Amino acid sequence: MFKVVDSFFYDIFGNGYLGKAACMIFTVFLAVALAVIFNILLRTVVSFFKSHSRVSFIRTASGYILRRNVVKHVSIFFFFFLISYFASRFGPAKEPVIRFSTVLMLSMIIFVFCDILDVAGDIYSEKPASRRRPIKGPIQVVKIVISLVMTLIIISVLIGQNPVVLISGIGAFTAILSIVFKDALLGLVAGVQITSENLISIGDWISIPSENVEGSVSDIALISVKVTAFDNTVYTVPAYTFLSQAFKNWHKTLNEGMRQGVFSFAADPDSIVMTEDGSTNLTRFRHDLADELKKDPDILPDKTLIIRTRSNEGGKGLPVEIIFMTRITDYDDYCDFVSGIGEKALAKAGGYGIRIYRALPSSPALS
């Protein structure tokens, strides 16, 4: 076929540069046409399996294959494969064309492998286990490894060296990377530990006091974790934060249908007096409030219920702390319920002669 085409263009443009350039352009257009036909056929086959396969896994996988552009990247790979296959038609540019096509084919292999891993992650995300053990982090690790290996091969093709030569110098290169990308590597290690040790899962309600972050875990990536707060703001927290700083995970309490409520206020020490039975009005207040809270249907009486005073630090009143467990786990209802308990305690304290501590305004300095 090429002999007929070459003769056609040589008859029009002659045997010089124009004729040879026309033959090269025709070769490129032929490769494009074949790649487009291949793309259409492959997309048609995958769409057929998505719509008509009797196996649910094949239908699901086919849908994600179309969504993740696997077909497009495979078609681009096929195009550069054709260019490499027809490289002899480019005359003196044969070797550069082969090298250029090989580099781009290897690049497409990276994209195809990453797309396939994404498809596997999408399929896994539909399973209930994905919330307890997400694999987004491990998938990103595999992507990085594949990309590094393929990049070494691509560089070796460009410089015409054996990949083993490049790999032999990877030790020094790794040392440099460990210094330059220290934070990213810390996040990488932390992301793997979070996933492997199941420290947090998607949907867990967590709080990081040092970062003033509280909310539901919405995504666990390789080097970061996204937390959605109650007001729908999204915090992006570095993964190594969960290994270097203390955090609370309310997963167990929420799953068991209970949540801890805490409310505290400061009582004025001058309002605490002895009573006839040898106790204090604050003691009676604590005992009576505890008995009343145990009767509340939304408080779990067989769980922790503590009303205690704490040491007076800094002269800012005597701290009174109320700790209880409630069956209310919805965040809006939980906040409203805890606030109601606190307001009831403040109102009830007045009936026992207990005043809420108020700091006096500082006196102006004398001039």
Protein Blocks (a to p, Z undefined) as FASTA:
>chain_A
ZZmmmmmmmmmnopalmlmmmmmmmmmmmmmmmmmmmmmmmmmmmmmmmmmpcbfklmmm
mmmmmmnommmmmmmmmmmmmmmmmmmmnommmmmmmmmmmmmmmmmmmmmmmmmmmmmm
mmmmmpmklmmmccklmmmmmmmmmmmmmmmmmmmmmnopafklmmmmmmmmmmmmmmmm
mmmmmmmmmmmmmmmnomacehiacddfknopacddfbdcfkbccdddfkopacdddfkl
mmmpccddfklmmmnopacddddddddfklpccdfkopafklmmmmmmmmmmmmpmkbcf
kbccdddddddehhiajadddddddfbfbfklmmmmmmmmmmmmmmmmmmnopacddddd
dddddZZ
